[in-house]
């Protein structure tokens, strides 16, 4: 499935979708060393974002989420891309810094996510 929309961080990526019904904060919600969702109140607890195309309505809070995403990108445990329904400046900062500091791109795309099925093969175009 090819997905297009408005890029907050431009890039290309392909992978298997991890579709979340609720926003996820990387700060306290994702273990940067493993990519595992560790937020005990989140329905995706125990799932792993590493190497996936993360699809969710939006990010959830804490300005420190950008630093956790940045560290996950550096460690190779981040999603290959993030697809959101609404823009998220905090996640965007982390992804932009990863390009600047490490030369690694985690694209962030804003689009209608309703047609993206769990575990679908997704390509950002």
C-alpha positions in Angstrom: 0.0 0.0 0.0 1.5 3.3 -1.1 0.8 6.3 1.3 1.1 9.9 0.5 0.3 13.1 2.4 2.0 16.1 3.9 5.6 15.5 5.1 6.8 17.0 8.3 10.1 15.2 7.7 10.6 14.2 4.1 11.9 10.8 3.2 11.1 7.3 2.0 10.4 4.2 3.9 8.8 0.7 3.5 7.7 -1.7 6.2 5.0 -3.4 8.2 2.4 -1.1 9.8 2.0 -1.0 13.5 -1.4 0.8 13.9 -2.2 2.3 17.2 -5.7 3.6 18.1 -4.3 5.9 20.8 -1.5 8.5 20.8 1.8 7.2 22.2 4.4 9.3 24.0 8.0 8.2 23.4 8.9 9.7 26.8 8.0 7.0 29.3 6.1 5.1 26.6 8.9 3.6 24.5 12.2 2.0 25.6 14.8 3.6 23.4 17.2 0.7 23.8 14.7 -1.9 22.5 11.9 -0.1 20.8 9.3 -1.8 23.0 6.2 0.0 24.2 6.5 0.2 28.0 3.6 2.5 28.8 1.5 0.3 31.1 -1.6 2.3 30.3 -1.3 2.0 26.5 -3.1 -0.7 24.6 0.1 -1.5 22.6 2.0 -2.4 25.8 4.7 -5.0 24.9 4.6 -4.3 21.2 7.7 -3.1 19.4 8.0 0.0 17.1 11.5 -0.9 15.9 11.7 -1.2 12.1 7.9 -0.7 11.8 5.9 2.0 10.1 4.3 3.5 13.2 0.7 4.7 12.5 -1.2 6.7 15.2 -3.5 9.7 15.6 -0.8 11.9 16.9 2.1 12.0 19.4 1.3 12.4 23.1 3.1 15.0 25.1 6.2 15.7 26.9 8.8 17.7 25.1 11.3 15.1 26.1 9.7 12.6 23.6 11.9 14.2 20.9 15.0 13.2 22.7 13.8 9.6 23.2 12.9 9.3 19.5 16.3 10.8 18.6 18.1 8.2 20.8 16.0 5.3 19.3 16.9 6.5 15.8 20.6 6.5 16.8 20.3 3.0 18.3 18.4 1.6 15.3 15.3 0.8 17.5 13.0 3.6 16.1 10.2 3.1 13.6 11.2 3.3 10.0 8.7 6.1 9.6 5.8 7.6 11.5 2.4 8.3 10.0 0.1 10.7 11.9 -3.4 12.1 11.4 -2.4 15.4 13.0 1.0 17.1 13.0 3.3 16.7 16.0 6.1 19.2 16.5 7.8 17.3 19.3 8.3 14.1 17.2 9.3 16.3 14.2 12.1 17.9 16.2 13.5 14.5 17.2 13.4 13.3 13.6 15.0 16.5 12.2 17.8 16.3 14.8 18.5 12.7 13.8 19.1 13.9 10.2 21.4 16.7 11.4 23.3 14.8 14.0 23.5 11.2 12.6 22.4 11.5 8.9 19.6 9.1 9.6 16.1 9.9 8.4 12.8 8.8 10.1 10.2 10.3 7.8 7.1 11.7 9.4 3.9 12.0 7.3 0.5 13.5 8.1 -2.4 11.9 6.3 -5.7 10.1 6.8 -4.8 6.8 8.4 -8.2 5.1 8.3 -7.3 2.9 5.4 -4.1 1.6 6.9 -4.6 -1.9 8.3 -2.6 -3.5 11.1 0.4 -5.4 9.7 -0.1 -4.0 6.1 3.0 -3.6 3.9 3.3 0.2 3.6 5.4 2.4 1.4 5.8 6.2 1.8 5.9 8.0 -1.5 
